[in-house]
Amino acid sequence: MTDAPHVPVARRLLANRMFLATCVACTGLAVCVLAVLIVSIMMDGVHRLSPDFIANFASRKPDQAGIRAPLVGSIWVCTICALTALPVGVGTAIYLEEFAKRSRLTEFIRINISNLSGVPSIVYGIIGLTAFSRFFGWRAGSEPIELGNPESLLYLRLPFGSSVLAGGLTLALVVLPIVIVASQEAIRAVPSSLRQGALALGSTRWQMVWRLTLPSSLPMVMTGAILAMSRAIGEAAPILVLGAPLMVLETPANLMSEFTVLPMQIFNWAGRAKASFQEIAAAAIIVQLAVLMSFNALAILVRQRLQQPLQ
Amino acid sequence: MMSRSASAATTSAARGTPIPRSARDRSERVVKSVLLSFSLLSIVTTFSIVAVLGLEAWGFFTGFPDKPGIGILPFFTGTEWSPLLGGEQKFGVLPLVCGTLLVTVIAGAFALPIGLVTAIYLSEYAPPRLRVVLKSALEVLAGVPTVVYGFFALAVITPALQRVSDAFGTYNALSAGLAVGIMILPIVCSLSEDALRAVPQSLRDGSSALGGTKFDTSVKVVLPAALSGIMASFLLALTRAIGETMIVALAAGGLAQMTMNPASQVQTMTGFIVAIFTGDAQANSVEYASSYAVAATLFIMTLALTLAGTAILKRFREEYE
């Protein structure tokens, strides 16, 4: 810094104050945006909220329309997504952190996961459509194979078509990188002295993972899982590509039922010109945000309840 | 057989009796291969993405010989995109790329400076309590589904812009771009803040001891030290902006045109894919096939940005021990 020009102290102090003012202004702007967002949605939609709005199906008449089908659809899709993405994601993280030796393959898997997290969700929608809805064109043009009774809970149809199962699996692809990365961080946070202790006592790697690493990293894994699910429940683009119908008048009966989700319903209503549809879109957003807030609150609760200090 | 020996291994281990080594090794191998197959699923996903997009895009380039002006070169250099006009279909992707870039540039111009300055404030200036409050506010913003920002663009931002100038229509690039900017703001902010906080305290102390003001320390010492992490956060945010779908589908419009005028409506790559999949295009039609070529272009662009981000982090990371 020998060639740095001499700047008078007063100027530097002024720069300091002006920068602080800029900082406060920017932060204030960010907070204001959040406030305007929440207040405007509340003002638009809160008077549309009612028990009927939750219990009714979609309708051409905004006054009678409700979000029963998308709400139940979101729960189905999110459950399927959790049941598939969490075991696979946590399993991958365990493999990478506890079992894998440093090799070309593991390095490739790592880079691949970071690339997958950058893929736009609409691209996952296209892959889900090809892989799950159409089985890569298998039996294209002929009738799907049916297994079981269409009325029963265990009914299956191959390929899956635009069913709730295809939707859940597609969202699982979207959130898988998030689950893996969060679980990896959780597992890495377990002190290695604990692992060495377990191994020194003669446990195998898997015994060590099952009895020690997993229980101690569980709060962080759960937190990551809940945040991943809140991402899944807010995704509309992949579901849109799968071809969810505009108006669904029943809740899913089994994995092959057609479905829609809350963000899709919001998209449908928000895109219409009529002001009353804008209002019910805002009301649906309030429900969606309430669900997300409860997810976040759950994550915080889990973190606090289960967290035990490790040393 | 395998599962029986696995459960036998755990129960006898609980009693503390020794288990035959071979049984333990066998169950260990089973578990390890199951976990390995889980991690290989991520590679399968990538290969399916590349294969599906590649094959279908190839099908679009070569599968319609009776239609003039379709091919790799006209696709990547053409400046007209009108796939839905029955008589005169034109498939040059540049207007869609231009629309995507316009929205992304607006979003970046809004979110990157504000996000970075907010991150500096949170990491260097804010009192701890305020920091906790602001960080949780940002977490709320980060969790909001993008379709909500799309609604916000239509219901709040566009009417506000129309009050300022008559040039803005119902659909315009500026409104969509600002909404995308609000969406990526928490990403820039929290990742840049992580990078700033990772700079060791001793550097700040050194700067203060030499008589640096807080501004000198933050901007001339901490910021350069955290630059690689900040650049990576910028690239990640821009990747999200390029791939963002629901906001542009609601607020940007549906007319693909080569323009850098923020008041005009534009169609982005993602916006076109939405238009195809929500419209009534036949599954074997040329406009349907073109959406795969557009998706492939989108995938290549985001992949390039992600790889650049990883490379920057690896290459320019400053290690402090």
Interface residues (C-beta under 8 A of the other chain):
Chain A: R12 L13 A15 N16 F19 L20 T22 C23 V24 C26 T27 L29 A30 V31 V33 L34 V36 L37 S40 I41 D44 P87 V88 G91 T92 I94 Y95 L96 F99 A100 F108 I109 I111 N112 I113 S114 N115 L116 S117 G118 V119 P120 S121 I122 V123 G125 I126 I127 T130 A131 F136 L173 L176 P177 I180 S203 T204 R205 W206 Q207 W210 L227 S230 R231 I233 G234 E235 A236 A237 L240 V241 G243 P263 I266 F267 A270 G271 Q278 A281 A282 I285 Q288 L289 L292 M293 F295 N296
Chain B: T10 A13 R24 D25 S27 E28 V31 K32 V34 L35 L36 F38 S39 L40 L41 S42 I43 T45 T46 S48 I49 V52 L53 E56 P113 I114 G115 V117 T118 I120 Y121 L122 Y125 A126 L134 A137 L138 E139 V140 L141 G143 V144 P145 T146 V147 V148 G150 F151 F152 L154 A155 V156 I182 L185 C189 T213 K214 F215 D216 S218 V219 L236 T239 I242 G243 E244 T245 M246 A249 L250 T270 I273 V274 F277 T278 Y292 A295 L298 F299 T302 L303 L305 T306 L307 G309 T310
